[in-house]
Amino acid sequence: MNAADLLVESLEVEGVEYVFGLPGEELEDILFSLRDSTIEFVPVRHEQGAAFMADVHGRLTGDAGVCLSTLGPGATNLLTGVADAHLDKSPVVAITGQGGLERLHKESHQNLDVVGLFEPITKWNTQISDPEIVNESVRKAFKLAEHEKPGATHLEFPEDIAAEETDRRPLPSRNRVRRPSPDDKAVERAAALLADADRPIVLAGNGGIRTRSSERLRSFVDETNIPVVATYMGKGAVSDADEHSLLTLDSGGDEQAASAIERADVVLAVGYDIAEHDPENWNPAGEKRVIHLDFEPAEVYEHYNPQVEVVSDVSAGLRAIQQTDVTIDTDTEWYADLRESILADVTRRPDPGEDFSVRRTLPLLREAMADDDVLLSDTGSHKMAIAQNFPTYDPNTCIISNGLATMGISVPGAVAADLAVDSNVVAATGDGGFLMNAAEIETATRLGCGFTILLFTDDDYGLISEKQENHRGEHTGTRLTNPEFTAFAESFGIEAHRPESWAELDEVLETVVPRDEMALVEVPVV
């Protein structure tokens, strides 16, 4: 076989089902090897969309998503989605083509230092400079991408190397490396702090939504009665139907969740990255007693300086705390009223005379979706409303980009989600983010995907306008014009709706969300 065949066979051994990407002449050998494999190559309309698809595939399945581009502009277009995966701790393997080795030492057509470009946004990357190292390079890329904490890796594959013959064979895929058990003394100190606290609280972060972590966390809060607030990326770690859930850090019309963490005397941060939510917002004086439980040690930061760090598999750490001789039993009275108030706020249906808004749309959407349906949120003002007000019942059923907070992720992400899960999928987006990658609707229809695009329109980069208004009392540089979105959607052959009343919107959502068909629903929130 040639090196491209070996690369593709190695992907097969890793269990890859889809490779999302754009074709390029330097990828010729890879593309024909993919054609003859069990892997489906999915041509997309922009490399950023391919990277977002790989990103969301990785978050939903735990298995590395794979994206592919050619050299030069193809590789640079891939960067944003790969960086998103890197900061959102999503396993992704990015593969980029490259020109022949004989011209890379000099200035030449589309020649960039792609390995250098990807180095800051990946856990590891390399150029495959010899056909004999293909199998090891692929195995390492997947091993590191999927190892806690997950992230992105990158392989550059020059076209002349891809065509060379080799007698190597793929390395077998292995079970993932597990973190060691937690340190006994750290566990004992953590348990003692929690037992001594009057108002302990759990802060559930991105690391809390892994399947094993979530199951153990739910058991832990059930046993200890400690309340839970989540980051935007920790939504669903504990079900918002659970009596211990206070939704996210910013939930509640009167900031009830923030009040809870302000009143708490010990914070158990589970799988929390400070990139998800700046701890200065919930620990402004830096005096809060914090227990850090995560796969890696805590970042050094004035506002996040834990008294105890339990570094291990999150599930193992929680189990170890539960198994100590210390009794942890929290009085629920201090937060029960806060939870009741938060739920009353987020579940209130709109009054008939109210103007359309994202917040009041969410109760209608929640009712139209099953508990295990998947909502993907783009970035913008609507993301804030979804993060704070959309009850989430299972891990990875509300996907929010919050490490890099990238616009344009929801439509391509919904393509990947629809391919990865059996549940219904909704892509929530604003008009700004939607048009960044709306061309991927064509990819979706070509693949036979079925999901709902919920499009909030205000002809503005609304979140930026809001921040400018708060700072200066006015805004500039944010206004947009838009096409007729229903006609735009119909041009792709999908149905489109623009309801004019809450009753009509309610009926439309109840109709289209449960169906396995493409649809766009525009909600003007001007």
N, C-alpha and C positions, 0 to 999 in steps of 0.2 A: 504494500500500500504506500501511498505518498503521505506526507506529514499532515495534509488537510484531512485525509481519511482517518488518520490516527486521532487527530483532534476531535473529529465528530464521533468516532467510536468511544473516545474517552467521555464525551458528553453523554452518550447513551448509557454508559456504565454508571454515571452519576445520576441517572434517572431523569434527565432533562426531557421535557415534552415539547417545549416551544422555545424558539430563538426569535426574538423580536428585533427587527433591524431594517436597514436600507441596503440594497445591493450596490456594489461598486466594482470597478474592473480589477482592483487588487484582491477582491474576495472571490474571484471566479472559481478557484479550486475548492474553497470552502462551500460555496453555494451548491456546486454539483455534488459534493460529498453529502451535504444535507439532503439534497433531493433523493438520494439513494438510501437514506437512513430512516429510522422510525421517528425522527424528530421533525416537527412541522416548523418550517421557516415562515414567519409572519412578516411580509413586507408592510411597512408603515409609511406614513406620509412625512414624518420628520423624525430625525434621530432622537430628539428630546422625548418624543412620544414613546419610542422604543425603550429608552432608559426608564421612563415612568412605569411602563408596563412591567418591566423586569422588577422594578422596585416594589410595586404593589403585589406582584406574584410572590416575591420573597416574604413580604410582611404577612400575607394571608396563609401561606403554606409552610413557612419555615425553611423551605428548600430554596436554594439560590436561584433567582431569576436570571436569565441570560439575555444580553442585548449585544448587537453586532453592528459595527459601522466600518466604513472605509477610512482611509487616512485623511489628514488635513481637515477640511470643514466638516466632514462626517464625524470625525473624532471630537472636534470642538463642540459640535452640536450635542453630542452625547454627554458632555461634562455636567450640565446642570442636573440632569436626572440621576447621574451617578453620585454627585455631591449630595443630593437629597437623600439617597439611600444611605450614604455614609453617616450623615448626621441623624437620620431617623433610625439607625441601627437595623437596616433591612439587608438581608443577604442577597448580593448581586454579583455576578461575574460579567464584566464587560470585556468584549473582544473587539479589537480594532485591527484592520488591515494596515499594511505599510508597503512602501515601495521596496524594491530589491536592495539588499545590503550594499551592493556595489556603488550606490549613489547616495547613501545616507551620510557619508563623511563630508559632503559638500552641499552648497546651496542647490536645490533642485525642486522641481514642480511639486507643490503641495507638501513639501517636506517640513515637518515641525517635530520638535522633541516631544512626542506624544507621551512617552513614558514619564518624562519630566512634568508634563502638564497634569497627569493623573496622580502623581505621587502624593500631593497633599490631601487628596480626597479619597484615598483608598487605604485599606489596611495593608495591602501589599500589591506590587505590580512588577512586571518584568517584560522584556522582549524575548520572544522565542527565537533565539539566534542559531539554533541547531535542531534538525528534525529528531535527534536522539533524546531531546529533553521535553518533548511535547507531553508525554504521559505524566511525567513528574510535575510539570508546570500546571496542567489542568487539575491534577489531584490536589496540589497545594492551594490553588486558587479557590477550589470549593471548600476544602478543609478550613481555611482561614475565614472565608466569607460566612460560613455557617457556625463557626465557633463563637461562643459567647465572649464579648458582645458581638453580635453579627455586624456585617458591614459590607462594603464593596471591595472587590479585587479587580485587577485588570491585566489582560494579556495582549501584547502587541505581536502580530503575526506577519512578518514580511512575506511578500508574494513569492519570492524565489525559494524561501524555506518551505512554504506550503506545498510547492510542487516537487520537492525532493523526496526520494524513496527512503523508506526506513523499514526495519524488521522489528521495531519495538511494538509492544502491545499495551493496551490500557492497563493502568494499575487498578486493582479492585477498590471499590468504594468501601469505606469502613464506617462503623458506628461513630458518632460524633464524640469528641473528647469531652468528658464531663469535668466540671470544676470539683476540687477536693472538698471534703466536709469542712464546716466552719471550725474555727478555733474555739476550744471549750471555754477559755477564760473570757473571750469576747462575748460568747453566747450568755454566760452567766451574768456579766455586767449588763448586757442588754435586757435580760429578763428582770434583773433587779431594778433597773430604771423604770421599766414598764409597771412593775408591781408597786413601786413607790409613788407612781403618778396618780393624781386625782383626775386629770382630764387628758389622757393620752389620745393620740390620733395617728392614723396611718395615712401617709402620703403615697399613693400608688402611682408609679411612673411607668415608662415604656417597658421596662424589664418585668413588670408585673403581669403583662398580658400574655406571656408565653404560657402554653397550655398547663404545664406542670406547676408553674408559679401561681397561676390564677386559681387552680384547684386547691392548692395548699393555702393561699391567702384567704380564700372563702372559708375554709375550715378554721383558720386562725381567728378571724374576726367573729365567727359564730361562737367559738369557744370563749373568747375573751371579752366580747361585747365592745371592742374598741371601734369607734367610727372610722370611716374611710372617706377621704377626698382624693380625687384623681387629678393628674395632669391631663392636658388635652389628649396626649398619646397613651394615657393609662385608662381611658374610658372603657368600661366593661370588665376590668380586672375583677372587680366585685360588682355584681348586678345592681343596677340602680333600683331594682325592685326589692332589694334586700334592705331591711330596716336599719342597717348600719351605714348605708351609703348616703353621703351628702353631695353626690354628683362631683363636680369639678371645683377647683380652687376659686373660680369666679362665679359660681352658681348662686342664684337667689337674687330677686329683684332688689333686696336691701342688703346684698353682700353677706348673706347668712353663712355661706361656706367660708368666706374669708374671716368672718367673725369667729367661727369654730376653731380655725387654726390659730387665730390670734389668742383665743382663750386657752388653747391647749398648753399643757406644761411639759409634755414630751412628744416629739414627732418621730415616728418610725417611718423612715423613707425607704420604700421597697422598690428596687429597680429604677431609681430616680436618677436622671441626668439633668444637670443644671441648665443644659441647652434647651430643655423642654419648657422650663418656666423659671425665670430668674428668682432665686431664693431671696433676693433683696425685697421682693414684693410681699413675701410672707414671713420674713425674718429680718426686718429692716434694721434692728439694733444689733443683730448677730448674737443675741443672748439666749435664743431658744435652745433647749436641750434636745439634741438630735441623735438618733441612732441611724447609721447608714448601713443598710443591708442590700448588697448588690454583688454582681459578678466581678466587679473591679473596685479598687479603692476610690474614695471620694476625691473629686477635683479640689484643689486648694483654692479657697475663696473666703473672703472675710465674712460673708453672710451664710456660709455653709461650712462650718468647722465642727464636725460631729464629735460628741463625747466618746462614742463607741462606733467602731467599724467592724461589721461582720461580713467578711469577704468570702463568698462561696456561691454555689448554686443557690438561687433565691429560695426555691422550694426546700432545699436541705436546711438552710438557715432558719426558716420559719418553723420547720418541724423540730429542729434542735431547741429553739426557744420554748416551744410547746412542751417539750419533754423534760424540761428542767423541773426541779422540785418546788420552784417558786409558783405561787398561785397568782394569776393575773385575771382579775374580774372587775370590769369597769361598770360604773353606774351609768345607765343609759339616759337618765333624766337630763343630764346637762346638754345633750344634743338632740333629744327627741323633738322638741318644739322647732328647732332649726330645720330638721328634715321635713317636718310637716309643712312649714312655710315655703321651703324650696319646691316641694312637689306641687303645692297649690299654685305657685307661680308658673312653673314650666308646663303644667298640664292644662292651664286655662285656655279654653277654646275662644276664638275671636268673637266679638260682638258683631252682629250683621252690619252695623254702620261704620265699623273701624276701617281705616285705610289698610291696604295690603302691607304686610311687614314680614320679615323673615321670622321673627320670634313667634308671631301668632300662627304662621304657617306650620311650624314644627309640630304642634300637637296633632294637626290633621295628618301630617306625614307619618308621624309615629303610629297613629292608629291604622294607617294604610299598610304599614310594613309589619311583617312577622318579626318575632324576637330575634331570629337568626338571619334575617335579611341584612345586607351590607350597604351602608351609606358611606360614600366617599365625598369628602368636602374639599373643594378648592380653597385657595387662600384669598381672603378679603374680609369685608365686614360681616358677611354671612357666616364665615368660619367661626368668628367669635360667638355669634348667637348659637350655632350648632354645638360648639364645645361646651357652652355654659348651660344650654337649655334642652338638649336632645337626650332623653333617657336612653341608656345603652345597657343591654342585658347580658351580652356575651362578649368575650374578648375578640378583638379584630372584626367587630361589626360596625364600628364607626372609625373610618380611616382618615386621619388628619395629618397633614404634613406640618410639623411644628419645629423640627430641628433646623431645617433650612427654610421652612415656610414658603414653599414654591408655588407661584401661580401657574395655572395650566395643567395641573396634575389630574384633575378629576375625570375628564373624558377618556384619555388613554388609560388611566388607572381602572376605570370601569370596564374597559375591554378586557384587561387582565383578570379582574375580579370575576367577570362573567365566565371566563374560561376556567377559573380555578375553583369556584364554589357552585353548589347546586341551588343556593338560595337566590332570591331576587336581589337586584342591585340597583341603587339610585346614585347618580352623580349629581351632587349639588354644586352649583357654580354661580359666579357673578358674570356680568357681561364682559368685564375686563379679562378675567382668566379664561373664559369660555373660548373667545376668539383666538387665543394664543395657540390652541391645539384642536380647534373644532374640526379640522380636516380629518381627524381620526374617526369621525363618524363614518366616513367611507370605509375605513379599515373594519369597523364594527359590523357594518352591513355586509361587507364582503365575507366576513367570517360567520355570518349568521347569528351574531350576538343579539341578545334581547335585554335591554335595561332602560331605565327612565332617566332622562336629563332634566333636572329641576333647575331652571335658569332664572335667577333673580336679576332684574334689570333696573338700573338707575341712571344710565348714561354718564357714569362717573367712576373714577377710582375712589369709591366711597370711603374706604377705611382711611386713606390718606387725607381726603377732604375733612373727615371727622377729626383727625389728629391736628391738622392745621387750624381748624376752627377752635379747637380747645386751646391751642397755643397762642393764636394770633387774632381770633375772632373773624377770620376770613380764610378763603382757600384759593389756590391758583394752580394751574398746570394739571388739573385732574379731569376736566370735562371731556366727554367722548360723544361721538355719534355712532349709531348702530344701524345695521340692516333690519329689514323686517324679518324677525327671527323665525316666525312660523313658516314663511315662504322659504327661508334659508334651509330649515330642517326638511321641509317637504321636497326640496331639490335633491336631497339624498335618498328620497323614497321612504321617509319615515313620517309617521303621523305627528301632528303638532297641535298644541292647544294654547290659548291665551284667555283664561277665564276672566270674567268681569265681576264676579261676586264671590264671597266666601263659600256660599252654597255650591256654586259651580266648581270652584277649585276643589272642594271636598269631594264632590262627585267624580271629578276627573282623576284625582289621586287614587281614590278607591277603585277606579276602573283600570288605570294603566299600570300602577305599581305591581300588582300581583301577576300581570301577564308577562309572558316570556317573549316580548316584542319590543322593538325600539320605539321610543316616543320622547318628545320634548314638550315640557310644560313651562311656559313663560309666566313669571309672576312679576309684574311691574311694581317696584317698591319706591318709585320716585317720590 
